Amino acid sequence: MRTSACLRETVSGSSTEFSLRRIGETIYQAFLHGSVKLVVLVGSLLQLPFLVLQFVLKLLCYLFLPIALALFMIPSQAQLATRYVQQTLASWPGLSASRSPNWSPITCSRPTPTISPSLRSGPGAD
């Protein structure tokens, strides 16, 4: 007899066999699956209001953008307006500069990578 067949017989057991152990395992599995479904349901219900709040706050951010652009006309408020516009653009889908930490929104460039002199190898490394 093959090993896989022997293993299947020991795991599956007989369908006509009655034991309290199988009933206990079935109740345990039913409780486990039910509790997992309850946790997922509660998590999804908690997530929904926060998604709506995020949508509303993003709309408010876009609503106040013209006011922030008007702040550029006041010299003392230009830095505040710059920060607001940068944060608004960072939250815009597809324009997220936060994914690339080396990118500067002011100069639109990345810093040139340099190699430390201690890491260089070759004839001119000394």
C-alpha positions in Angstrom: 0.0 0.0 0.0 1.3 3.5 -0.8 2.2 5.9 1.9 -0.2 8.6 0.7 -3.2 6.2 0.8 -2.2 5.2 4.4 -2.1 8.8 5.4 -5.4 9.6 3.8 -7.0 6.7 5.7 -5.7 7.9 9.1 -6.7 11.5 8.5 -10.2 11.0 7.0 -11.4 8.3 9.3 -14.7 6.5 8.7 -17.8 8.5 7.8 -20.0 6.1 9.8 -17.8 6.3 12.9 -19.3 8.3 15.7 -17.1 9.9 18.4 -17.3 12.8 20.8 -13.9 13.9 19.5 -15.3 14.6 16.0 -18.2 16.5 17.5 -15.9 18.6 19.6 -13.7 19.3 16.6 -16.7 20.3 14.5 -18.0 22.7 17.2 -14.4 24.1 17.6 -14.2 24.7 13.8 -17.7 26.3 13.7 -16.8 28.6 16.6 -13.5 29.5 15.0 -15.0 30.3 11.6 -17.8 32.2 13.2 -15.5 34.3 15.3 -13.3 35.1 12.3 -16.3 36.2 10.3 -17.4 38.4 13.2 -14.0 40.1 13.4 -13.9 40.7 9.7 -17.5 42.1 9.8 -16.7 44.5 12.7 -13.5 45.6 11.0 -15.3 46.4 7.8 -18.0 48.3 9.7 -15.4 50.3 11.5 -13.6 51.0 8.2 -16.6 52.5 6.4 -17.0 55.7 8.4 -13.3 56.5 8.2 -13.3 56.1 4.4 -16.2 58.5 4.2 -14.4 60.9 6.6 -11.2 60.7 4.4 -13.3 61.5 1.3 -14.9 64.5 3.0 -11.6 65.8 4.3 -10.0 65.5 0.9 -12.9 67.5 -0.7 -12.4 70.2 2.0 -8.7 70.3 1.2 -9.6 71.0 -2.5 -12.3 73.5 -1.5 -9.8 75.6 0.5 -7.1 75.5 -2.2 -8.2 78.8 -3.9 -7.9 80.5 -0.5 -4.4 79.1 -0.1 -3.5 80.4 -3.5 -4.8 83.8 -2.5 -2.4 83.7 0.4 0.5 84.0 -2.1 -0.5 87.7 -2.5 0.4 88.4 1.2 4.2 88.2 1.5 4.1 87.1 5.1 1.7 84.2 4.3 3.5 82.9 1.2 5.3 80.2 3.1 2.0 79.0 4.6 0.4 78.9 1.2 3.4 77.0 -0.2 3.1 74.3 2.4 -0.7 74.0 1.8 -0.3 73.7 -1.9 2.5 71.1 -1.5 0.4 69.0 0.9 -2.6 69.2 -1.4 -0.5 68.1 -4.4 1.0 65.3 -2.2 -2.5 64.0 -1.6 -3.5 64.1 -5.2 -3.7 60.7 -6.8 -0.8 60.1 -9.2 1.2 63.1 -8.0 2.3 61.7 -4.7 5.8 63.0 -4.1 5.8 61.2 -0.7 6.5 57.9 -2.5 9.8 59.3 -3.7 11.6 60.9 -0.7 14.5 62.3 -2.8 12.3 64.3 -5.1 12.1 68.0 -4.5 8.8 69.7 -5.5 10.4 73.1 -5.7 13.2 72.2 -8.2 11.5 69.1 -9.7 14.8 67.2 -9.5 16.5 64.4 -7.7 19.9 64.7 -6.0 22.8 63.2 -7.8 23.9 60.0 -6.1 27.5 60.0 -4.9 29.7 57.2 -3.8 31.6 57.6 -0.5 35.4 57.6 -1.0 35.7 54.8 1.5 33.6 52.6 -0.7 35.5 53.2 -4.0 37.7 50.4 -5.3 40.2 50.3 -8.1 43.5 51.9 -9.0 42.5 55.5 -8.1 40.8 54.6 -4.8 43.7 55.4 -2.5 
